Structure formats: C-alpha cells, structure tokens
Amino acid sequence: MKAAGMGAFALCMAGAAAQAETVIRFAHMNGQTHFVHSEAIALAERVHERSGGEVRIEVFPSGQLGESSQIVEQMSFGADLMGQVQAGNLADYLPDFSILVYPFMYDGIGDVERLVGSDLVAGLNEGVLQSNLRVMCYLHYGTRDLYTRNREVRSPADSKDMSIRVQPVTIYTQMVEQVMGGAPTPIPWPEVYSALAQGVIDAAEAPPLSILDQRHYEHARYLIQTNHIQDVVPLVISASQFDALSPASQEVLQTETAAACAAMSAASIASYETGIEELRANGMTIIGDVDRAAFAENAGLIAASFPEWTPGLYDRARAILDAE
C-alpha cells in the first residue's frame, strides 16, 4: 500500500510539473528563411533548456497568427504571445513610439544604438506597460528602401503620385505623402506580392532581405537606395504573461531575448549589401544615385502631423543623436 501511495504521489507530482509548463507563442510576419525566424527558433531552444522546461516557445512565422497590429492587440489583452512587431504598432498605444522610425532620423547604426539606449526610450518602455505590453529588447530589422514595379526614382519628383504600399501607421503614410509625394496604400504584408503582380500598387518599401524573403523582385524592376528608415523594431510580450513566470524564468527569458535581438541585429546589418547583390542577381536594377538630401528636406514636415506627441519630442530625439 505504501509503494502504491508513493506511486500515486509520483504521478501527481509529474502531472503538476506538466501543468507548470508555460507555452508562449512567438509570432512574426517573416518567412522561414528570414533571420527573425531562425533566431526565434534558437531562442526557443535556449529558453526551454535554461528554464528547465518551465517555458516553451512555439514559433509562428508568415503572419499565421495575424498582422502585427492584431498580435499587439492580443498581447494587450493578455494572450500567451510574444513576437517581433513594429514600433508603429506600439504607437497605437503610446504615440511617441513613432519617433523610433522617423524617416531620415539616423546617420548610421551608432545613432540607432544611442537613441534606443537613451532615457527617452526607457520612458516609452515604461509607458506602454500600462497597456500590458512589455518591450523585451529592440533589434535593427533592416535599412528600408523604396522599390518599384517599373519606374526609376532618384528624387521626390520621380515618386510623385505613385501608389506605394505602406504599413497602416501614420509615420509611414506621412512619409509617403510628405517625403515621397505619393499615395500611401496600406496592404497586409502577405498580400504585397500579388498587389505588385497585378499592378494594384506601383511600389513598396522594405529592407532588401524582406524583398528577397517574399520574392517581390519577381514583379518589381527597380530598387532605389533611399535608405529612408533604419528600421528599429521591438520584441514584445504580454506583460501579464511575463509577470506570471517565476523570477528565474523571467531572468532567463529577458537574457535570452536580449541575446536574440543582438543576433538579429547583426544578421540584419550584415544582410544589407549581400541582399542588394542578390536582388541584382535576380534581375532588379539598383539605383544608388539618389538625391537623399531632397528627400530628407521634406522629412522635416512629418513632425507637424503628430500633434499627439509629447511637446518637443522630435527636438529631444535630435539632441540625443547630435550629442558628442
């Protein structure tokens, strides 16, 4: 009887251990060949091992769980989700987040690191916690360029009146209107391939690796090196999901997501020139002689489109970047 009792106790303990496992779904919009996906898989393996099986991450690529804006909304409601989303998605909850992807804001990766590590961004992270969104880390997603079906672009005059696919967030729609003189056309990312093929849009904008990942070069002839945005994106989790973990697992998840962001950033930075060459090899014409100064001059008009920003936000960000 005693042995049987101990056996039953062991079964109960095994059941409790199984119930203690926390499953977190990692959602992103990229394909399975993209560095975000490969690093998310590696993250899942490290977290499961280091947490002693308490945390299991399941990775869902290609928008399987919805658009980034939908994922963020579910996180805010406490869903068992984390993922690489867009700064603009967080701007729906705290408008100042749009400053992270302000067009022509950065001169290089050093500027990106300086702003992300500043008190300004620390305050943004704190503020969005009120919407149950916890920013785990930031990564450099890519240097965004314009690409077109059949039009050469070297200045704002060349992109005037073009229908350009954008994310459905203000910083991007205003960039197309104010900087490029085009018509912003929000289309879900998985549908951009067919929109280019059918001529629903004239152009889109993304980092070279994303163009390769989605094979957009099959229906876009020109890649214009506008380098208009250094795409700083957050890796976010539902704050209530994070808070429900044990302190030890919280530390593991925070440490390993930071490592994942660093690895993704390194892959992103390394991918730009190789991505350009691969797009060239796939038939795209690369236009490098772009009048970026003309585009950048127009970019100054965008700040006026954000009356909801904290007063002086743009100037504060510029001061951080201009400081020695």
C-alpha positions in Angstrom: 0.0 0.0 0.0 2.8 2.3 0.8 4.5 1.7 -2.5 1.2 2.3 -4.3 0.8 5.5 -2.4 4.2 6.7 -3.3 3.5 5.8 -7.0 0.3 7.8 -6.9 2.2 10.7 -5.3 4.9 10.5 -8.1 2.1 10.6 -10.7 0.6 13.6 -9.1 3.9 15.4 -9.0 4.5 14.6 -12.7 1.1 16.0 -13.5 1.8 19.1 -11.6 5.2 19.5 -13.3 3.5 19.1 -16.7 0.9 21.7 -15.8 3.6 24.1 -14.7 4.9 24.4 -18.2 4.1 27.8 -19.8 3.7 27.9 -23.6 4.3 31.3 -25.3 3.6 31.7 -29.0 6.2 33.8 -30.8 4.5 35.5 -33.8 6.2 37.3 -36.7 5.4 38.3 -40.3 8.6 36.9 -42.0 9.1 33.7 -43.9 11.0 30.7 -42.6 14.3 31.7 -44.3 14.4 35.1 -42.6 16.8 35.8 -39.8 14.0 36.6 -37.4 12.6 33.1 -37.8 15.9 31.3 -37.4 16.8 33.3 -34.3 13.4 32.8 -32.8 13.8 29.1 -33.2 17.2 29.3 -31.5 15.7 31.5 -28.8 13.0 28.9 -28.1 15.6 26.1 -27.7 17.7 28.1 -25.3 14.8 29.3 -23.2 13.3 25.8 -22.9 16.7 24.4 -21.8 17.7 27.1 -19.4 14.2 27.3 -17.8 14.3 23.6 -17.1 11.3 23.1 -19.3 9.2 25.7 -17.5 8.9 27.8 -20.6 8.2 26.5 -24.1 8.2 28.9 -27.0 6.3 27.9 -30.2 7.2 30.0 -33.3 4.6 31.0 -35.9 6.1 32.7 -39.0 4.5 34.3 -42.0 1.6 36.1 -40.2 0.0 32.8 -39.2 -1.4 34.4 -36.1 -2.4 37.6 -37.8 -0.9 41.0 -38.7 1.5 42.6 -36.3 -1.2 45.1 -35.2 -3.5 42.2 -34.3 -0.8 40.4 -32.4 -0.1 43.5 -30.3 -3.8 43.9 -29.6 -4.0 40.3 -28.4 -0.9 40.9 -26.2 -2.5 43.9 -24.6 -5.5 41.7 -23.7 -3.1 39.2 -22.0 -2.8 36.5 -24.7 0.1 34.0 -24.4 2.1 35.8 -27.1 5.4 37.5 -27.8 6.9 38.5 -31.1 8.7 40.9 -33.3 6.3 43.7 -34.2 6.7 47.3 -35.4 7.3 50.5 -33.5 4.3 51.9 -35.2 2.1 49.2 -33.7 3.1 50.4 -30.2 2.4 53.9 -31.3 -1.3 53.0 -31.4 -1.0 52.7 -27.6 1.7 55.4 -26.9 2.0 57.8 -29.9 5.6 58.8 -29.0 6.8 55.4 -30.2 6.7 56.6 -33.8 9.9 58.7 -33.2 11.9 55.4 -33.4 11.3 55.1 -37.1 11.2 58.7 -38.1 12.4 58.9 -41.7 15.9 60.1 -42.3 16.5 60.3 -38.5 19.7 58.3 -38.3 23.0 58.6 -40.0 24.1 55.0 -39.1 23.8 52.2 -36.7 25.6 54.1 -33.9 22.7 56.6 -33.9 20.2 53.8 -33.6 22.0 52.4 -30.6 22.3 55.8 -29.0 18.6 56.5 -29.1 17.5 53.0 -28.1 19.7 53.2 -25.1 18.5 56.6 -24.0 16.3 57.7 -21.2 13.7 58.8 -23.8 13.2 55.2 -25.0 13.3 53.9 -21.4 10.4 56.2 -20.7 8.5 54.8 -23.7 9.0 51.3 -22.5 7.7 52.2 -19.1 4.7 54.0 -20.5 3.5 51.1 -22.7 3.4 48.8 -19.7 0.2 50.5 -18.8 -1.3 48.7 -21.9 0.0 45.3 -20.7 2.8 45.4 -23.3 6.4 44.7 -22.2 9.3 45.6 -24.6 11.9 42.9 -24.1 14.5 44.4 -26.4 15.0 46.2 -29.7 16.6 45.0 -32.9 17.7 46.5 -36.2 15.3 45.0 -38.6 16.9 46.5 -41.7 17.6 49.6 -43.8 14.4 50.3 -45.7 14.5 51.2 -49.4 11.9 52.0 -52.0 11.3 49.6 -54.8 9.1 50.0 -57.8 7.4 47.9 -60.5 8.6 49.9 -63.5 9.6 53.5 -62.6 13.1 54.8 -61.9 13.2 57.1 -58.9 16.0 59.5 -57.9 14.2 62.4 -56.3 10.8 63.2 -54.8 9.7 64.5 -58.2 10.1 61.0 -59.6 8.0 59.3 -56.9 5.2 61.9 -57.1 1.7 60.3 -57.3 2.9 56.8 -57.1 0.7 54.3 -55.2 3.1 53.0 -52.5 2.3 50.1 -50.1 2.9 51.1 -46.5 2.1 49.7 -43.1 -1.2 51.1 -41.8 0.5 53.5 -39.3 0.8 57.3 -39.5 4.6 57.6 -39.6 4.7 55.6 -42.9 1.6 57.1 -44.5 3.0 60.6 -43.8 6.4 59.6 -45.1 4.9 58.6 -48.4 2.7 61.8 -48.6 5.2 64.4 -47.3 8.5 63.0 -48.3 7.8 61.0 -51.5 4.7 62.8 -52.8 3.0 59.5 -53.3 -0.3 57.9 -52.4 0.0 55.7 -49.3 -1.7 52.3 -49.8 -2.0 50.1 -46.7 -2.0 46.4 -47.7 -1.3 43.4 -45.5 2.3 42.3 -46.0 1.4 38.7 -47.2 -0.7 40.3 -50.0 2.0 42.6 -51.4 3.4 40.1 -53.8 0.0 39.7 -55.6 -0.6 43.5 -55.4 2.7 44.1 -57.3 2.0 41.4 -59.7 -1.5 42.8 -60.5 -0.4 46.4 -60.6 -2.6 47.3 -57.7 0.4 49.3 -56.3 3.3 51.0 -58.1 5.8 50.4 -55.4 6.5 49.3 -51.8 9.3 49.9 -49.3 11.2 47.4 -47.2 14.7 46.1 -46.4 16.4 44.1 -49.2 16.2 40.9 -47.2 12.4 41.2 -46.8 12.1 41.8 -50.6 14.1 38.6 -51.1 12.2 36.7 -48.5 8.8 37.5 -50.2 10.2 37.2 -53.8 8.9 40.7 -54.6 11.8 41.1 -57.1 9.7 38.9 -59.5 7.3 41.9 -60.0 9.5 44.9 -59.1 12.1 46.1 -61.5 13.9 48.8 -59.6 15.4 49.0 -56.1 16.0 52.6 -55.1 18.6 53.1 -52.3 16.7 55.8 -50.4 17.8 54.3 -47.0 14.8 56.3 -45.7 14.4 54.4 -42.4 16.7 52.5 -40.1 14.0 50.1 -39.0 14.2 49.8 -35.2 11.6 47.2 -34.1 10.7 45.9 -30.6 10.4 42.3 -29.4 7.3 42.5 -27.2 5.5 40.1 -24.8 2.2 40.4 -22.9 3.3 41.9 -19.6 0.9 39.7 -17.7 2.3 36.7 -19.4 5.8 37.7 -18.4 4.8 38.5 -14.8 3.2 35.1 -14.4 6.6 33.4 -14.9 8.8 32.5 -12.0 11.6 35.0 -11.2 14.2 32.6 -12.5 12.3 32.1 -15.8 11.8 35.8 -16.2 15.6 36.3 -15.9 16.2 33.5 -18.5 13.6 35.0 -20.9 14.9 38.5 -20.6 18.6 37.5 -21.0 17.9 35.2 -24.0 15.6 37.6 -25.8 18.3 40.3 -25.5 20.8 37.9 -27.0 18.3 37.1 -29.8 17.8 40.8 -30.5 21.6 41.2 -30.7 21.9 38.3 -33.1 19.0 39.5 -35.3 20.6 43.0 -35.5 23.9 41.5 -36.5 22.3 39.4 -39.2 20.3 42.5 -40.4 23.3 44.7 -40.7 25.3 42.1 -42.5 22.5 41.3 -44.9 22.1 44.7 -46.5 24.9 44.7 -49.1 24.6 40.9 -49.7 20.9 41.5 -50.1 21.4 44.2 -52.6 23.7 42.0 -54.7 21.3 39.1 -54.5 18.4 41.4 -55.7 20.7 42.5 -58.6 21.4 38.9 -59.4 17.6 38.3 -59.5 17.1 40.9 -62.2 16.5 44.1 -60.2 18.1 47.3 -61.3 19.8 49.0 -58.3 19.6 52.8 -58.3 22.2 54.3 -56.0 22.5 57.9 -57.2 19.5 59.1 -55.1 19.1 62.7 -54.0 18.7 61.8 -50.4 19.1 65.4 -49.3 15.9 66.4 -51.2 14.0 63.6 -49.5 15.5 64.4 -46.1 14.5 68.1 -46.5 10.9 67.0 -47.0 11.1 64.7 -43.9 11.1 67.7 -41.6 7.5 68.2 -42.4 6.4 65.0 -40.8 6.6 66.1 -37.2 3.8 68.5 -37.7 1.5 65.6 -38.4 1.8 64.3 -34.8 0.0 66.8 -32.5 -0.4 64.0 -30.0 3.3 63.7 -29.5 4.8 65.0 -26.3 5.8 68.6 -27.0 9.5 68.8 -28.0 9.8 65.0 -28.7 11.5 65.4 -32.1 13.9 68.0 -30.8 14.7 65.9 -27.8 15.5 62.9 -30.1 17.6 65.0 -32.4 19.6 66.4 -29.4 20.4 62.8 -28.2 21.7 61.9 -31.7 23.6 65.1 -32.1 25.3 64.9 -28.7 29.0 64.0 -28.8 
